[in-house]
Amino acid sequence: MQARSSWINGPALKDVLETLVLTIVLFVLINTLTVRYEVQSVSMEPTLHEGQYLIISRLAYRYQPPQRGDIIVLHPPSSSADTIPYIKRLVGLPGDQIEVHDGRVWVNGRALNEPYISGPPIYSGSWVLGANEYFVLGDNRNNSSDSHAWGSINPDAIIGKAFFRYWPPSQIGAFPSYTYASQMENNHEP
C-alpha cells in the first residue's frame, strides 16, 4: 500500500493533473476562437465539396471588416427552414451595387474575374446594399441558395471566415483566397 499512496502524492499525479488542466484550457480556447464546419451541400463546388471539414475563425472580423472574396459561414436566412449554417463567398460589401447579367457578376459597374466558379450564372438581377448589408453567392452559381434568391445578410448572420480544410487528408491546408480589388476587370457594364 505504501507504494500506491506515494504515487498518488508524488510527481506522477502532478504531471497527470497538469496535462489534464492544459488539455481543458486548450479545448476551451480552440472552441472559443474557432468552429469546425462540415460542407453539406454542392453550393461551393468546385472550391469546396460535400463532406470536407473546415476550420472557421470566429475572430477574423473582430478587428477588420469582411473582405470581398472571403469564404464565410453564416446563419441561414430567417425565411429558411434550415438550421445548418451555410457557407458562401462574400461578393458584395455595404453600399455596393450588385448586378448579375450576361453570365457575369458586376460590382459597382465592374465585372468580377471569377476563375473559381463552376459555370456562369444563368439568372439575372440587381441589388443595392445598405450601409450594413453583405451579398453572398455560392461558387456553384446555378445550384446555390444564396443572396440572389433571398437577399442580403447583415453582419450578425456571419459566424466566421473559413480558412483551413482539415479533411480529407489529401486536401489538408488553406484553400485559395481571392482579392477582387486587383482582379476586377477595368471594363464597364455594356
Helices and strands as residue ranges (DSSP letters): H 2-9, H 11-33, E 34-38, E 53-57, E 71-74, E 86-92, E 97-101, E 104-107, E 110-111, E 125-128, E 135-137, G 141-143, H 147-150, G 155-157, E 158-167, G 169-171, G 180-182
